Amino acid sequence: MFARVCSIQPGFPTSSQINVEADVSRGLYSFAVVGLASKAVEEARDRISSAIKHSGFTSPKSHNHKVVISLAPADVRKERAVFDLPMALAYLLSAEEISFDPTQTIFLGELGLDGTLRPLRGVLSAAIAAKNLGFNEIIVPKENAEEASLIEGIYVVGIETLSQTIEHITKKKIVPHTPHTNHIQAPTSPHVDMSDIRGQETAKRGLEIAASGRHNIAFIGPPGTGKTMLATALAGILPTLSFEEAVEVTSIHSIAGTLADTLISLPPLRTPHHTSSYVALVGGGALLKPGEITLAHRGVLFLDEFPEFERRALEALREPLENRSITIARAVGSAIFPANIMLVAAMNPPKPNADPREVARFSKKLSGAIIDRIDLWVDVPHVSHEKLSGGALGDSSSNIRQRVEQARFRQRERNLSHTQSAITNSELPGKVLGVGLGIGDEATKTLADATKTFKLSPRSYHRILRLARTIADLDESEKVTKHHVLEALQYRPRFLQH
């Protein structure tokens, strides 16, 4: 007899519907899994046989049955042991040991030998796909139920065992649906508060501007001046994510296996070491797994010892910093991962009075294209003993966050009328920069003169304009003035020459 049960292969940015088809016929025992299955999926036949036996049903090995299970479509590679549960149910339905209607339900789960369901990665993206495909219900391991219940409009059932699943779908003992949850975590006290940082007023001002417009920023200073501390403090002045943004970020981390909480509602901060490989940063591999750039989506990617990273990894930053996404193309396929990140870079400058050739070698570690894509270059010098040992504390992270949120609100309201999207200033397309942004005539002339003097590229010109608009938003100014442009120009790199 033939039977079909529906499942989903979790993936990002999209998940795929997989139809699990089973056919049981008379003959010498065999159990074949077809449909471009990975080793983990092929091994499911042994897990399924044991799980069925320990759930009170007759194991396929005890019958003279020829069992064929097909995972369709056949041209999509099936990865990870997410299809154990639907394969077991399809077999039992085909063997006429159970009877139920499988048409409106998605099944996901890895089976233990005793029939228990183990937690999975990527359940949130599977729940989103199930809802979009029009299914009414999704059955997942109990440990994943709260994650899947973030999606409204589909019933989520958390199950512990195969036998409990069968009782539920045959209506012998209905398992209650997991209630929909949409809790957003309030900003917590940061590990490093901005008030803990003595001195470095220019750097703290740069951080506030960067956070307000989501601009990329680089810190340049000798070791021990607080560059890492400043980057860590940035997380405490960023606004919380909206629920839609939080679901998007959570989906990414769920697929990658880095999800610690049910919902990531605070912007992520990723800090890969400078010895990290190209694939670790960019993503890829056999399963096209997202890398650190994508894991920092809607948050911060902090690269300490910036010039020490692999050159091709740094060059790969050009696409996400410009297009807010990154394309991964491999022999197994291709994917476009979201990568709307704030880049925070830190580096040590050449030694004082260094040989010009040493300065040139340092400059050549970073291409002009990468330098152009960083909006603020901030010096972080040594702080005097007097400032370290005393003096008034600066603004707290909570006070700065309030100013950042107000600046974000102003730019969202204004940008929405010009781009039909509530984007930050750093995301404004070039074609709307001079339209309705309140750029005064004096500010325009100042920037034009600076373009000639410093021989700014068109990209640099537009980035200074975006930065000046953010500074004006922090000043609660409708107009971008000469003062705002001059401050934006102060953040241009001074010793990196190309």
N, C-alpha and C positions, 0 to 999 in steps of 0.2 A: 504494500500500500504506500502511496505517496503522501507526504505532509510537508508543509512550509511554515517556518517560524521566522519572524523578523528580528534583526539585530542591527547594530550600528558599530562601525569601526571608528573609535574616537580619533580625531586628528585636529590639527590646527594649520590654517585658519578655517578649514571645513572638515566635517565628519561625513562618512559615506554610509548609506544604507546597505546592509548586507542581508540578502535572503538566504536563510539556512534551509536547504531542502534535503529531505531524507526519503530514501526508498528502501524498503525491506522486502526481500523475496526469498523463496525457498532455495536451499542449496548448501554446499559446504560452507562452514563459517568463514566469513571474511569481513573486515571493517575498513573501508577505504574513505579517505577524506580528500576531495578534489576541489580545485578552484584557486590555484596559486597560493597555497597555504605555507606559512613559515614552519620551521621545526617545532616551535612552541604550540602551534595550532595542530599540526599532525599528531603530536603526542597526546592530544586531548582524548583520543580513542581509549587509551588505557585509563585515564582519569575518569572518563565518563562511565566505563564499564564498572569500575570499582564503586563510584558514587551511586550508580543506579542500584547495585546490589545492596549497599549499606542503607539505602533509602526504602527498602522493603519491596523492591521490584526484581524481576528476573533479569540477570545480567545478560547482555547480548551474547556473551561467550557460551552461555548455557543453552542457547537455541541453535538449531541448524538454519541459521539465517545468513543471507548475504546482504550486508549493510553498506549502502553507498550514501555518503553525505556530501552534498555539493554546496559550496559557498559562492554565491553569485552576487555581482558579476565576476566572471572568471579572470578578467584582465586587471583586476585590482588586487594587489598583494595584501594578504591578510596577516597581520602582525599581532603578537601578544595573545595571551590566553583569555580573551574576552568572550569567546564564542562557546565556551564549555557548556554553559547553562542552556542557551538556545539549541545547541546540538543534541544535548540529552533530551530536551523536551520534544524536539522534532523526531528523534528516534522512538520515544515512547508513544507519540501520537501516531507515527507510521506503523508501529507494531501493534496498535490498537489496545495498548495497556492503559491509556488514559484518553479522555475526550474533553476538548475545550475549544473555544473560539480564539485563534491567535491573531486575527486580522487587525486589531486596534492596539496591540501591545508590543513594546520593544523590550527585549530581554538582553541583559548583560551580566556576565559573571564568570569568574574562574572557580572551578570546583576542586575541593580537596578530595582525597580518596574516600573520606567518610561522608561526603555529600555536603560539607559546609561550603559556604561562599566566601571567597577571599576578596578584599578591597582591590579596586582598580585605579589606574590613572586615567584622566581625561573624561570622567563621567559628566562633568558640567557641559563640555562641548557636545557630548552625545545627547544630553537632555535638550539642549538648544536645537540640535538637528531633529530630534524626535518631534518636538513641538512644531517646527517649521514644515515637517513632512506630513503633519496632520494626524499623528497618533494621539490617542487619548491617555495612554498610560505607559510608564516605563518602570520596569522592575530591575532593581540594582542591589548589590550587596548592602547590608544594613549600614556599614561604616561609611558608605558613599551617599546615603539618602539625604542627609542634610545639605550636602553640596549640590545635589541635583535639584533639591527643592527651592533653590534660588530662582529657578525659572518658573514664572507664573503661566498658567494656561495648560498644564499637563499634570496628571496625577503621578506622584512618585511613591513607589512602594519599596521599602527597605526589607530585604529578606535575608535570613540567616542560613537556611539549608535548602537543598533540592526538594526534600519532602514538604517543607513549608510552602515552597513555591507551588507545588502541585496541589496542595490543599487550597491555596488561594485561587488559582486559575480554574479549578474544578468546583469552586464555591462551597467547599466543605467547611472551610474556616477562613473567612476573609481577613486579611491583614489590613489594618487601617492605613490610609494614605498619610504620608509625612506632610505636616502643614507647610505652606509656603512661607519662606523667611526672606527678609530683605534688610537685615540689620546692617547699619553702617557704623563702623568703629569711630568714635570721637578721637580727635588728635590727643595723643598721650604725651607725657613729659619726655622730651628728647633726651637721649643719652648725653648729648653735648648741647647745652643751652647757649644761645648767642651771648648772653650776659656773662658766661664763663670765660669768654675770649677777651683778654685784656689787650688794649691797643688794636692795631690792624683795622682802623676805622674805614680806610679806603677799601679794604678787602670785604668788610662786612656790608658796606654800601653796595659794592659790586654784586654780592650775593643777593641782596634785596632786589636789585634791579633784575638780575637773572631770573630769580624766582617769579617776579611779577609778570614778565613777558615770556618765560620759558626760553631764555637765551642761553647759548653755550658759553662757558666761562673757563678760563685757564689761569692758574696761579703759578707765578714764577718767583722762586725765592730759595735761599740756601736751606740746607737740612735743619730741622728743629724749629722752624719759625711758625708752625701751626697750619700748614696747608691741608693736611689730612683732617685736622680738627675742624677747620672751616667747612670742608666738604661734608663731613659727618653732620655738622650743625645745619646744613641746608635742608635735610629731611624734616627738621622741626619747624620750618617756616613755610613749607608747601601746604596748600589747601588739601583737604581730603578729596578723594575721587568721587564723582557722581556714581550712582548705582550702576548705570550702564557701563561706565568706565571700569568700575570695580569688577563686574562680571567678565568683561573682556580680559582684564589682567589676570583674574583668577583662572580663567580657562587656559591661558598660556602656561601658568605655573602648574596647573593640574596635569596637563599633557607632559610637561617636562619632569614631573615627579618632585618638584620643589615646593609643593603647597603644604604649608604648616597650619594655616587657619582655614575655616570654612569660606571666608570671604576676605580678599585683600582689598581693604578700603583706603589704605594709606599708600601714597606713591612709593613704589619699590626703590631701593638703593642697592645697586649691584657694584661690587668692588673687585673685579678680577685682577689677579696678580699679573705683573708685566711679563712673566714667563708663560702665560696662557697661550695655547696654540691658536692658529687661525680659525680652525673649526669650532673651538670652544667659544670664541668671541662671535663669530659670524653665524654659526649653525651649520647643519648638514648631517653627514653620516648616513648609514644605511636606511634610517627611518626618517630622514630629513627633520631632525630634532632642532628646535630653536636654540640659538646661542645666547650669550650674555647680552648682546645688543637687543634682542627681542625680549629677554627676561626683564630688561629695564624699561619696557614700553610703559608710557604714561608716568615714568619716574626718572631716576637719575642713574647715569652710568659714570662712575668715578674711575678714571684711569690714572693712577699714581705712577710716577716715573714714566711719563707719557712717551718720551722719545725712545725708551727702551723696549717698547712693544715691537713685535714683528712688523716690518715695513708694510707688507701686503695687508696685514690686519688693520693698520691705521688707514691705508688707502681705501679699504672696504667701508670705512666710516662715511665716505663721501656720499654714497647713495642714501643711507638713512638720515643723515644730517640735512640733506636737501629735499628728499621725497617723503620722509617719515615712514619709509618701509624698506625692506631689504629682500632682494630676490635670490633664492638659493636654487641653483640648477645643477643637478647631478645625473649620472647615468640612470638612476632608479626613478627619476622624475624631477619635477620642479615645484617650488612653492614660493608664494610671496607672503612673508611674515610682516606684521605691523612692527614698526620701530620708531615710534614717536617719543624720542628721548631728549633729555637735557644732558649734554655732555659736560662733565667737570673734569678738567685735566690739571695735573700738577707736575712740575718739573723743576730741577735745579738749574740755575743759569750758569753760563761760563764764569770762571773765577774772575774777580776784579783785575783789571789791567791785563787780561788774557791776550795772548797773541791773536791778531786778526784772523789767522788761519784756523785757530781753534774755534773762534766765534763762527766762522764760515762753515766748519764741519758740523757744529751744533745746529746751525740753521738748516743745513741740507738734510738733517734727519726728518724734518717735517716739510712736506710739499706745500707750495703756495696755495693749492686748492684746499688743503686741510686748514691752514692758517686763516684763509678767507672765511671759512665756515664757523669760526669761533668768534663770537661777538665781543667778548670782554677779555682783555689780557691785563691781569692785575698783579702788580708787584707785592710781594709779601716779605718785607725786610725783617731784620732782627728787631725785637722790642726791647726798649731800655729796661734796666732793673727797676727804676722808679715806677714805671707803668705796671710791671709784673707784680710788684709787692704791695701796691696800694692804689688809691684813686677810686673814683666812682665807677660803679658797674654800668655797663651799657644797657641798651634796650634788651628786654627778654625776647625769647623766640615767639611767645604768644602775642606780644605787642607787634612785632614785625609781621607775623602771620596775618594779623588783622589788616595791616596796611597792604600786604600782598593781595589779600582777598578783595579789598576794595578796588585796587588797581585792576585786578582780573575782571571784576564786575563791570567796570567802566569800559574796558576794551571789548568785552564780549557784547555788551549792548551796542556799541558803536560798530564793531566789525560785522555783527549780524545783519545790519542794514545794508552793508556793502557786499558781503560775500554769501549771504543766506546761510552762514554757519558761524556758530559762536566760538571762533578760534582765538588763540592768543596772538599777540603782535608778531612774535617770531614766525608764525605760520602764514602771515599775510602774503598773498601772491604779489609779484612786482607790479602787475597791471593796475592794482587798486591803491598802491602806496601814495600816489599823489592825488587821490580822489577822496575828498571828504574827511581827510585825517587832520585837518587843521594846521597844515604846514604854512607858517607865516612867510612873507616875502623875505624878511631879513634872515630867517633861518635857512631858506632856500639858497640865498646868495652865499651865506657862510659855508654851507655844505658844498656848493659849486666851487668856491675858492679852494676849499680843502681838497677837493677831488683833483684839481689841477696841481696843487702844491705837492701832495703826497702820491700822485699818480694812482689813485684808487681804481680798482677794477669795478665794473658794473655790479658784481656781487657784493663787494665791500660797500659800495655806495648805498645799495638797498638795505644792507644789514645795519649800517649806521642810522639810516632813516627809521628803521623799525625800532632800534634801540632808543633813539631820541623820543619816539612816540611813547615808549614805555616809561622813560624818565618823566615825561610830561604827565602821564597818567598817575604816577606816584606823587607828583606835585599838585594833582587835582586841577590840571590846566587843560582847557579845551584846545588851546593853541600850542603848537610846538614852536618854541622861541629859539633865539640865537643861543641863549644860555643852555638849553637842553642839547642842542647840536654840539656845542663846545664840550660839554661833559661827555657826550657819547664819543667824541673824537679822542678824548684822553685815554680811552680804553683800547686804542689801537696798539698793536705790537710795536716795540721801539727798536729792538736789536735784531729781530729776525728779518733778514733782507734776502730777497730772491730776485 
